[in-house]
Amino acid sequence: MTQTTAYPPNLALPPAARPGDPLTAVDTPALVLDLDAFERNLDRLQAAAGAAGVALRPHAKAHKCPAIALAQLRRGAVGICCQKVSEALPFLAAGIADIHVSNEVVGAAKADLLARMARQGRFSVCVDHPAQVAALAEATARHGSALAVFVEVDIGQGRCGVPDAPAVLRLLDALAAHPQLRFGGLQAYQGGVQHVRRQADRRDAAQRAAARAGEVVAALAQAGVACPTVTGGGTGSVEFDLASGVYTELQPGSYVFMDGDYGRNDASSAWRFEHSLFLACTVMSVGDGTRVIVDAGLKSLAVDSGLPTVWHAGAESPQLVYAAANDEHGIVRCRDAAAPRPELGAQLLLVPGHCDPTLNLHDDIVALRGGIVEAIWPVAARGLSR
Ligand SMILES: Cc1ncc(COP(=O)(O)O)c(C=O)c1O
């Protein structure tokens, strides 16, 4: 979020780092991005999508960072997804004109903002109820804008979405009265598949989910309705979704960073994305010698998907375990009581368990190549959750 805090004269908060600084000089806690690994992740998925003839519309909820979205678009992504209407604002401001709000929108304020943004770009949104259609129709008519509308189908997650083709057809009837609302197709996302650990189990679950989407597409075709786009999928299912023959567009987000939770999925080397995002932290106390205390806790790390792992020399540290998170402190223990432990002031790198909510805690990403800071990227959609 834009920093609006007023500071005393000459005492503005300095940036965590400046281009040219070494990693060791980054003021912590700070999110640091290994640009080489990050770019390999982007290239790998874009190449696979291109080879499968499936469009890639990466999800920006994972990074909330326009510089990252622009890097994805430069490689061939057709646009981006945002999960919230307000989240799209900084991406639109950065010149990204093709944005799918992969979510239902309820409430006059949100419909109004979306309709206003749709005057400046190609926007689409999901519905699963006629009242949402009515609100979008009213707002777009008022602002003279147009939207592509996707009907979300529940393919097993039990979250948003209608259950079947008859329910889709009822929503298409509601859409038909509003020429400014074009049927974009179906959204079919099954979040419950993404972290199924065994690859074979994940494949089976992803195939079951895609088959449910395929049944709806086939039933609509029988009723004379073509689905221009079927969009969905995430980092854990993307290899199966690309081969499904059902999806025409995929929405993975976390593959850019590969957080700790995704790192615990069993995946073939072709589909193993690299950890590119770390939280740099500093040993701020060595306690009584049984532990070290780092300056990164709950206010700089999300732990809903597990505590972070400590990263050392390109791999998970065999010795150091991040054992507990307090608000501003992290307790790091050594597996071997006799092993040397990090000294006061030492910098440690943590792999966050869950990237999306971790990014939402930070103003900037410090992007490095070969251990040298190359750029500071604002997490411009941080906090934009309306
Ligand atoms: C609708 C939708 N699409 C795509 C994604 C991207 O998933 P991931 O970051 O796991 O790749 C999510 C994640 O929650 C989602 O909710």
The ligand as an ORCA input file, in Angstrom:
! r2SCAN-3c Opt
* xyz 0 1
  C      -9.862    -18.651     -8.340
  C      -8.415    -18.961     -8.174
  N      -7.652    -19.134     -9.261
  C      -6.344    -19.386     -9.190
  C      -5.709    -19.470     -7.964
  C      -4.197    -19.638     -7.967
  O      -3.731    -20.615     -7.202
  P      -2.187    -20.829     -6.837
  O      -1.618    -19.587     -6.275
  O      -2.289    -21.898     -5.836
  O      -1.510    -21.223     -8.089
  C      -6.468    -19.343     -6.787
  C      -5.844    -19.504     -5.465
  O      -6.436    -19.517     -4.426
  C      -7.858    -19.070     -6.899
  O      -8.626    -18.890     -5.811
*
